[in-house]
Amino acid sequence: MDKQKSRAVPVITTLSSREFNRDVSRAKRAADAGPVVITDRGEPAYVLLRIDAYRSLTGAAPRMRELLDQPGVEDIEFDPPRFGSEVFRTPDLS
C-alpha cells in the first residue's frame, strides 16, 4: 500500500492593515497555521507567510546553516583541505 503525504488545507486569515498594525503578534500566530492576507482599503495587498512556506513556494535552496543544523549531521565526517600551497597558486599571466 502506497503511503501518500496528506496535505492539510492551510487556514487563510485576512486582516486589515489597521488590525495588522495593532497586533503584529496575532498575525504571526495566524501565519503559523497558514497565509495571512493583509488588506489595504478592503483589497488584498500583502501576504504574510512563514519562511519555510515561502521557500517551498519559491523553490529556494536551504542555506548552509540550515543544512548543518539538521539532526544527524554530527555523524558526517568532513575534512576540508587546509590552506597551503596546494590551494593557492600564483596565476600564469604570460
HELIX and SHEET records of a PDB file:
HELIX    1   1 SER A   17  ARG A   22  1                                   6    
HELIX    2   2 VAL A   24  ALA A   33  1                                  10    
HELIX    3   3 ILE A   51  THR A   58  1                                   8    
HELIX    4   4 MET A   64  LEU A   68  1                                   5    
HELIX    5   5 VAL A   73  ASP A   75  5                                   3    
SHEET    1   A 3 THR A  13  SER A  16  0                                        
SHEET    2   A 3 VAL A  36  ASP A  40  1                                        
SHEET    3   A 3 GLU A  43  LEU A  48 -1                                        
END                                                                             
